[in-house]
Amino acid sequence: MSGTGTDLIIVSAVCVYNHEGHLLTVRKRGTDKFMHPGGKPEAGETPAEAASRELLEEVGIEVAPQDLEPLGVWLAAAANEAATNIEATVFTAPGIWEAHPSAEIAEIRWLDFTAPLPDDLAPLLTEHVLPALTAPKR
């Protein structure tokens, strides 16, 4: 159900993996949907700079902006704001990581691609990023 909102928020997000190959998802305080670490760029920040900063602030992972690998740019319904869409530039952080919730993050959860998907994932994840990550490689 993409494209249904009236407001638009620009965000950057990052796909991060652990030793088991699970994808990191986070839930911000006061919300019920899990999503990627990430957020809105500050004035003058590129999407990669915003993604790098948010990753460090939210889960304590430090990756230089130039080391983030672009995955795609998508429009999706915002998970926690009514009548709002997000335009998300999504990156992948190279390597294997451990994460610790901080800042506005209430909870982290590692998503196992081989298990049934939980029903509390953000639309960006379910409609765009997971299909891109699980598509057969050409």
C-alpha positions as CSV (number, residue, x, y, z in Angstrom):
1,M,0.0,0.0,0.0
2,S,2.8,2.4,-0.9
3,G,2.1,6.0,-1.9
4,T,-1.0,6.5,0.2
5,G,0.1,9.3,2.5
6,T,0.0,13.0,2.1
7,D,3.3,14.0,3.8
8,L,6.7,12.9,2.8
9,I,9.7,12.3,5.1
10,I,13.2,11.7,3.7
11,V,15.2,9.0,5.5
12,S,18.3,6.9,5.2
13,A,18.4,3.3,6.6
14,V,21.0,0.6,6.9
15,C,20.9,-3.2,6.5
16,V,23.2,-4.8,9.1
17,Y,23.9,-8.5,9.6
18,N,25.2,-10.6,12.5
19,H,27.3,-13.8,12.5
20,E,24.2,-15.9,11.7
21,G,23.3,-13.8,8.6
22,H,20.3,-12.3,10.4
23,L,19.2,-8.7,9.6
24,L,19.1,-6.1,12.3
25,T,15.7,-4.5,13.0
26,V,15.0,-1.9,15.6
27,R,11.9,-0.6,17.4
28,K,11.9,3.1,18.5
29,R,10.4,4.1,21.9
30,G,6.7,4.6,21.7
31,T,6.2,2.6,18.5
32,D,5.2,-0.9,17.7
33,K,6.9,-1.5,14.3
34,F,10.4,-2.9,13.7
35,M,12.5,-1.3,11.0
36,H,16.1,-0.6,9.9
37,P,18.3,1.6,12.0
38,G,18.3,5.0,10.4
39,G,16.6,8.3,10.3
40,K,16.3,11.8,8.8
41,P,19.3,13.6,7.5
42,E,20.5,16.7,9.2
43,A,21.1,19.9,7.2
44,G,23.8,19.4,4.6
45,E,24.2,15.6,5.2
46,T,24.2,13.2,2.3
47,P,22.1,10.1,2.5
48,A,25.2,8.0,3.4
49,E,26.3,10.5,6.0
50,A,22.9,10.4,7.6
51,A,22.9,6.6,7.6
52,S,26.3,6.4,9.1
53,R,25.5,8.9,11.9
54,E,22.1,7.2,12.7
55,L,23.7,3.8,12.8
56,L,26.2,4.9,15.4
57,E,23.7,6.9,17.4
58,E,21.0,4.2,17.5
59,V,22.9,0.9,17.8
60,G,26.6,1.7,18.3
61,I,27.9,0.5,14.9
62,E,30.5,2.7,13.3
63,V,30.8,2.5,9.5
64,A,32.2,5.4,7.4
65,P,29.7,6.8,4.9
66,Q,31.9,5.9,2.0
67,D,32.0,2.2,3.1
68,L,28.2,1.8,3.0
69,E,26.9,0.0,0.0
70,P,23.8,1.4,-1.8
71,L,20.9,-1.0,-2.0
72,G,18.1,1.2,-3.3
73,V,15.8,4.1,-2.9
74,W,12.1,3.4,-2.3
75,L,8.8,5.1,-1.4
76,A,6.8,3.4,1.3
77,A,4.1,4.1,3.8
78,A,5.6,5.4,7.1
79,A,5.4,2.7,9.8
80,N,4.6,5.0,12.7
81,E,3.1,8.1,11.2
82,A,-0.4,8.3,9.8
83,A,-0.9,9.8,6.3
84,T,2.8,9.9,5.7
85,N,5.2,8.3,3.2
86,I,8.9,7.9,3.5
87,E,11.4,8.1,0.7
88,A,14.2,5.9,2.0
89,T,17.7,5.6,0.7
90,V,18.8,2.1,1.9
91,F,22.4,1.0,2.3
92,T,24.1,-2.2,3.4
93,A,26.9,-2.1,6.0
94,P,29.7,-4.5,5.0
95,G,30.8,-7.0,7.6
96,I,29.3,-8.7,10.6
97,W,28.1,-6.7,13.6
98,E,26.8,-6.7,17.1
99,A,24.3,-4.0,18.1
100,H,23.2,-2.4,21.3
101,P,20.1,-0.2,21.5
102,S,20.7,3.4,22.5
103,A,19.2,6.9,21.8
104,E,15.5,6.4,20.9
105,I,15.8,2.7,20.3
106,A,13.7,0.6,22.7
107,E,14.5,-2.8,21.4
108,I,16.5,-4.6,18.7
109,R,15.7,-7.9,17.0
110,W,17.6,-9.9,14.5
111,L,15.5,-11.1,11.6
112,D,16.0,-14.7,10.4
113,F,15.2,-14.9,6.6
114,T,14.5,-18.6,6.9
115,A,11.8,-18.2,9.6
116,P,8.3,-16.9,9.1
117,L,8.3,-13.1,9.1
118,P,6.8,-11.4,12.1
119,D,3.8,-9.2,11.5
120,D,5.2,-6.1,13.2
121,L,7.7,-5.1,10.4
122,A,7.6,-1.7,8.7
123,P,6.2,-1.5,5.2
124,L,9.6,-0.4,3.8
125,L,11.1,-3.7,5.0
126,T,8.3,-6.0,3.8
127,E,7.4,-4.3,0.5
128,H,10.8,-3.3,-0.8
129,V,14.0,-4.2,1.2
130,L,13.3,-7.9,2.0
131,P,12.3,-8.7,-1.6
132,A,15.5,-6.9,-2.8
133,L,17.6,-8.8,-0.3
134,T,16.1,-12.2,-1.0
135,A,15.8,-11.9,-4.8
136,P,18.0,-14.4,-6.7
137,K,21.3,-12.9,-7.8
138,R,21.8,-12.5,-11.5
